[in-house]
Amino acid sequence: MKNVAVLLIFSIASIAQNYKAEQASDHDVPVVHLVDASNGVEVSILPSIGNRAYEMKVHGKNILYFPISDLSQVQKTPGLNGIPFLAPWANRLGEQAFWANGKKYPFNMTLGNVRGPIPIHGLLSSSGFWHVTEAAADALSAHVTSKLEFWKYPELMAQWPFAHEYEMTYRLAGGVLEVQVTVTNLSSEAMPISLGYHPYYRIPDVSRDEWTVHLAARKMIVADNRLVATGEFKPNDLPDPLPLKSNNLDTGFTDLERDADGRAHFLIESGGKRIEVTLGPKFGRFDLGPTRTSWPDSGLHLHRADDRDYECFEPEPRREIPGPAKCSPRRQMDGKFLDPSQRDLTVQKNYFVESGSAKL
């Protein structure tokens, strides 16, 4: 079995202790609370609704957009808010199908679990198939681990016929929320994977019209009238900083500007408050023994397409997890995701591709 791990970090620098991991119920919806009392940080997660983090409170202020007070309503109509997890593909596909290992896999649209006519955001953003395997705290951290066994559910396998599993751990330590996702391919063939997060950030008590954003990217992704990537790019000619007033973007960026440690820094700022999102180390850094394979930057999607006070920085690493069998030449999931000259990997170890920080 070949594993791939994704790391997402939201951090507020300080020293932490007094941790708690509590399982509770709110409006009959299971909730896990991770508490860092010393830093005044509390994170709340909904395992039964996509294992979604819906609150990250800093001194009582939620820096995630979550406008719903009755969690039973979220269970009925989850929508997108907090930090949804997108898999096995993120963003948009160009048709109601995907390609893998030289074969086309059409979706069964009658099952109702694929958003069409342009399939978007995968199958798991509000899945109820996660189950908590451990919730605990000690002197150094609080954490909760949950698992989703994709292969057990016919309605999922009908759409993405690769047996695989997800394990996600939220860990709160020193004011830092670390989210680690491990994907295990149990099938005999290489499985395409396009993990994504869709975090809805907000600066509490400040209107979005007063925010500015810094985009650490050199290129913009060209999309067609369906907002599906064409495979073309153009220079990022947006002003820096970019005022968000009247700018409702739904735009992908790549060729990220990185520091010496391979990290790209994005900022939302207003009135001395800011949220800093740090992506890195560089996407595509693999440990392949004597061989090193280079992959294109997967990039980031910036989105806020309505009149609500939030901004989405959406990291979208795209990879392929080899199965036990030797892999065949690569075929992109929708013909647009990656350079067709790239080939499958036959050896792959765990790697971390995503991190971020949130500061107020």
N, C-alpha and C positions, 0 to 999 in steps of 0.2 A: 504494500500500500504506500502511496506517495501522499505526503501532507504538504499543505501550504498554509502559512499563518499570516494574518493581517493584524496590524497593531494600530489602534487609534487612541490618542492621548489628549485629554483636556487638562491643562495644568494651571494652578495658581500657586506661585512660589511661596512657600513658608514651611515651618516645621510642624509636624502633625503628631497627635496621639489621641487617646480617648476614642477608639473606633467602635462602631456597632454595625452589625448586619442583622436586620430585622425583617422577618416575613410577616405580612399583615394582609388585611383585606379592606378594600375601600369600595363601597357600593357593590359588595359581593364580587369584586374583581381582585385577584391575587396581585399583591405588590411586594417588592423587595426594596427596603430602604438601606442605603449605605451612608453612614454618618462619620464625619471627621469633625468632632466637636471643637478641637483646638483651632482649626482654620475656618470654622463656620461654613463648611461645605457639606451639603446633603444631596445625594443622588438617588432618584427613585426610578424603578424599572418595572415594566409590565411584561412578565414572562409570557402570559397568555395572549398578548397582542404584539406579535413579532419580536418578543424579547426586547422591546423598545425602551430606551431611556427617555423619560418624558419631562423630568425636572433635573436641573443642576442648579441648586440654589446656593448663592454666595451671599452670606450674611442676610439670608431671607429673600433675596431677589433671584428670580429664575432667569437665567440667561438663555433659556431655550423657549421657543415659541410653543405654547400649549394653552389654547384659549378655553379649554373645557374643564369644568369643575366636577361634573358627574361622570366618573369613569365608566359607568354602565353604558353611557351613550357612546363612548369611544369603542366599546366592544361591539356595539351595533353598527356604527358608521365610523370606522377608525380614521379614515382620511390619512393625511400626511402631516406630521408635527413631531416635535421632539427630535429624536435621532433615529429615523427608520433605517433598517438594514435591508439592502437591496441585493438579491441573489436569486437564482444563479446568473442573472444578467442585470446590469444597471443601465439606466437611461433607455434609449429607443433602438429598436431593431427596424430594418428597412422593409421587412415583410413579416407575415404571420408564420415565420419559420426561422430556423437557424441551421448553419452548416457545421459539421464536425467530422473529421477523418474522411473527407471526400464525399460525405453523404448529406442529403438534405432531410431535416426533421421538421415536418409541418406541425403546427400547434392544432389541437382539437379545440376550436373556439366554442363548441357547444358546452364544454365543461364550466365555463364562466369564471375561470381563475386566471385568465390572461387578459390584461387590459388591451383592448383593440380599438380601432383597426390597426393602429401602430403599437405593437407590443412594447410596454414600458415598465421598468422598475421590477421586473422579475415576478416571483411567486410567493415571496416570504415576508413582505413588509408588514403584514398584520396577521401572520400565521399563528394559529393556536396550538401548533404541534410541538412547541418548545416545552421542556420540563426541567425543573430545577434539580440538579444533582447535589449541590452543596451551597450553603450560605453560612459564613463564619467570620469571626473577627478575632484578632489577637492584639498584641501591643504595637504591632507595626502597620497593620492594614485591616481593611474589611473587604470581603469579596463575595461574589455569587457566581456560580458556574451553572450554565444551562446547556442542554443538548437538543438537537433536532436530527432525528434519523430519517432523512429524506426518503430512503429506499422503502420504508414501511408503508408509504401512502400512495395508493394507485393513482389518485387524481394529480399528484405531483409527478410521478414517474411517467404518466401518459404524456406529459408535456416535455419533460427533460429526462429521457430514458437512460440515465447514468446513475447507478447506485452510489450514493455518497452520504456523508454525515457532516454536520456542523457542530462545533463546540465553542461556546462563547463565554468568556470570563470577564466580568467587570471587577476591577480592583481599585479601591480608593486608598491612597497612601500619600501622606505629606501634601495634601491638597491637590493631588494628581489623580485623575480618573483614567485608568488604563483599560482599554477594551481589546482583548485578544480573541481573534476568531481563527480556529483551525478547521480547515476543510480537508476531509479524507476521501479520496476517490477509491471506491470499493469495486468498481467495474473493471473489465478487462481491457478497455480502450482508454486512450487519452480523453479527458473531459474538459471542454472549454469552460472557463469561469470568468465572469466579469463582475466581481464584487463591487459594491458601492455603498456609500453612506449618504444620507440626505439631511444633514443637520440643519435645523432651523434656528439660527442665532438671532438674538435681540439684545439691544442695549436698554435695560429697564429704565422707564420714566423719561425716555428721550424719543421724540418722533423720528421715524426713518428719514423724513425730509431734511433732517439736520445731520445725517450721517455722511461720512465720506469713506471711500474704500481704496485700499492699495492693492493692486493686482500684480503679483510677481510672476508675470508670464510675458513671453516675447511674441507668441503667436495666438491667433484666434482660429477656432475651428469653423470652417465654412459649412453651413447647413442648407438644405433645400427648404421648400415652403412647408414641409412637414416637420421641420426641425430635426431631420435625420442627417447625420454627418455625410458629406459627399466624398470624404477622403482628401479634400483640399484644405489649405491653410492660407492665412493672410497675416500680415504684421498686426500686432496689437497696437492700434493707434489711439486708444482711449487715453484721456488725460490722467495724470497721476499726481495727486489723489483725484479720484473720480467722485464728484458729488452724486449722491443717489437720488436726490430730488428729481422727479420726472424721468428717471432712468430705470425702467422695468426691464432688466436684461434677462434673457434666457439663452446663455452663450457659453460655449466650451472654450477652454484655454489650454495650451500646451507649450512645450519648450520653456519650462519653468526656470526662473532666475534663482540660482541656488548659492548658498554660502559655502565656506570651506568644508563644512561638515555635511554637505549635500542636502541642506534643508531650504525649502522655499517658504517665505513669510508673507502672509496676507493679513491685512488689518481692516477692521471696521472701527471708526473713531467718531467721537463727538463730545465736545465740552469737557475734555480731560478724561473721558472714559473710553475704553477701547476693548475690543475682543481681538485677540491675535490668534490666527490659525496658522500653524506651522506644519508643512507637509514634508515628510522625508524620513530617513535618508532616501536618496534618489530611487524612484521606481525602477525595477529591473535589475537590482543588484543581487545576483545569484551566486551561491557557492556551488560550483559544478565540478569540483576537483580540479583536474588539469585543464579543463575547458571553461571558458567564460563566454556566455552568450549575451549579446546586447539587445535590449528591447527598446522600442520607442517610449517616450514619456506617455503615461496614460492620461495625465493632466487632471483638470479640475473643471467643474461646471458651476457657473454663477447664475443663480436663479432667484427672481422675485417678480412674478408675473401678475400680481394683483395689488390691491390697495392696502394690504396688511403690513404691520410693522415687524418685518423679519427680513433676513437675508440668508440665502443658502449657499454655503461653500461645499460642493459635493465632490469629494475625492473618488476617483473611479479607476482603480488598478485593474488591468485586464490581463489574464494569464491563461495558461492551459496546464492542467495537472495530469501528468502521465499516469496511465494505468500500469499494471504489472507487465503487459506486453510491450514490445518495442513499438515506438510511435511512428506513424506515417507522416509524409509531408503535410505541413499545416494548411488548413483551409479556414479562412476567417469566419467568425460566427455569422456575419451579415454582409461580408464583402467589403466592409468599410473600417472595421476595428483596427486591424494591424496591417503593416506592410506585407504583401503576399510572399515576399522573399524570405520572411521569417519561417523557421521550421520548428517542429515540436521538439521538446526536450526529452531525453531518455533517462536523465538522472536529475533529480531535483531534491534539495533539502529545504527545511523550513526557512522562511525569510520574513522579515518585517518590512512592510511597505508603506505604512501610514502612521503619522503622528500629528498631533495638533495641540495648541494651547489656547486657553480662554482666560483672559485677564480683565478685571474691572478696576 
